[in-house]
Amino acid sequence: MFGDVIMSKKHLCLIIGPAKYPEDDARMVALFLAEPGEKFICGASTANMVARYLPAGQKLSDVPGLAMVTDGTLILSEVLDILASNSRPNLPEKQYDAHRLAVALLEADSVSFLIGMAVNKSQRSLSLPAKPIVKSRFVRELADMLKQKGKQVMAEYF
């Protein structure tokens, strides 16, 4: 969090992937839940992790500020493409999640990324390097683009 600076501005937080070490998942989720503003969960494994650490009886749909739960690395890739085009997103319905996230990032004054570096064994691909490498590269590129657009950006890796 950026403290008082955020309170008067629009803030957005993305949580992407479980932590490399499962014992860090609870801290990662606690930080996510404590963030002000809009919240986005990227990835099914991430959504499951957040749901596991919610207070008893609370559902994901009850998380204050939760704007969307979406795919992970695929959506980040699409958002990068959208932002790199330097035009207002106008995409087909099938890319709606990427469109919504890109618009939210463009409208935010500050963005926090909470990035888990666990390897998702169900997403192994022979055509791509290890998913944590791809995910962290996408986040770095996205953070750089947002900084160039005048956004305050914080990224924390777990």
N, C-alpha and C positions, 0 to 999 in steps of 0.2 A: 504494500500500500504506500501511497505517497503522503499519507497524513492529511493535514488540513488543506493542502493544495487541491486535493480531489473533491472535497466536499462541495465546492462551489462550481465544479465542472462535471462534465459527463465522463464517467469512468466505465470501463468494460474489462472483464476478467475472463480469460480462457483457461480451462484446465484440460490438459491433453495427455492421456496415458497414465497408467499406474507407475509408481516409483520403481526404480531399479531394485531397491530393497523393500520388501513388503512392510517391514516395520516402520517405514516412512510414509506409508499411505495415509494413516490417520492424521498426521501433521499436515500433509499436503491438502487433505480435504478440509481440515479446520481452517487453514489459511484461505482456501477458496470460499468457504462459507462466510468468513469474516470480511471479505472484500465488499466494498460498496458498489453500487451501480448494477449494470447488467452483467449477467453471468452466462457463459456458454460452455457446455460440456462437449468435447470432441472425442468421439469413439465409444463403442459399446462397452469395452473393458473399463473405460474411464467412468461411464455412467454406473456400471455395476459397483465399482470401487466407491464412488460417492454415496450410492444408496446404502452400502454396507456400514458407513460411518455416520449416517444421519441419526439424530436423536430418535429414541424409540417411538414408533408410531408415525414418524414423519415420512412422507413420500417425496420423490424427486419433484413432483409437480407442486409441492408445498415450499420449495426452497425460495426464499425471498430473492427477487431479481432474476430468477432463472428465465432466460429468454428462449433458449433452444438447446436441445440435445441432438447431436448430429454425428455423421461419420467423422473419422479422425483425419488421417494423412491425406486421403483423397480430397476432402473438402479444403484442407489447407493448400493443396496444390491448385485447386480451382480458384481459391481466393487470391492466391499469388498471381495467377493469370489475369484475373479481373483487375486487380490493382495495378498491374504492370501495363495494362492497356490505357491507363490514365483517362478513362472515360467513366461516366456514371454507369454502374452495372445495369444491363438490360439483357437478361438471359432467358433461355427457354425454361419452362416449368421444371424440367428434370434437374436443373441446377439451382433450384430455389434456395436450398440451404446455403450454398456458397454465396449466392446473391445477397441473402439476408445478412450473413456474417460480414461480407465486404462492406455493405452499406453501414452496418453498425460500427465497424472499425473506422470508416471514413467520418462518421458523425461523432466519434469519441474524441475527447481531449487527451485522455490518458488510457493506457492499456497495460494490464498485467498478464503475463503468461506464466502458468505453473505447468512445467513440463516434466512428466514422468519418463524415465529412460528405460523402463522394463522392455524386454523383447517380447512381442506378442507372437507366440509360436504358431497361432492359427493363421497368421498373415505372412508367413514365409513366402518369399518370391525369389525365383532364380534370376529374374530380370532386374532386380533392385538390390542395392546394398542393404545391410541390416536396417530394419525399420527405425530404430532409435537414431541412427545416423541421418536417415532421410528426414525424419520428424524434426530433429534439431536443426538441420540445414534449412528446412522450410520456415521454421520459427525465426531463425537468424535473418533470413531474407525478408520475411514479413516485418520483423522488427526494424530492419534497416529502411524499408519502404515507408513505414509509419513515421519513423524519425524524420525522414526527408520531407514528410508532409506536415511536420511541426508537432507531432504527438509526443507526449512523454511515454516512454516504454520501459517496463521492468520485466525481466525474465529470470525465473528461478528454476533451477534443474534439480530433480530428485532422483 
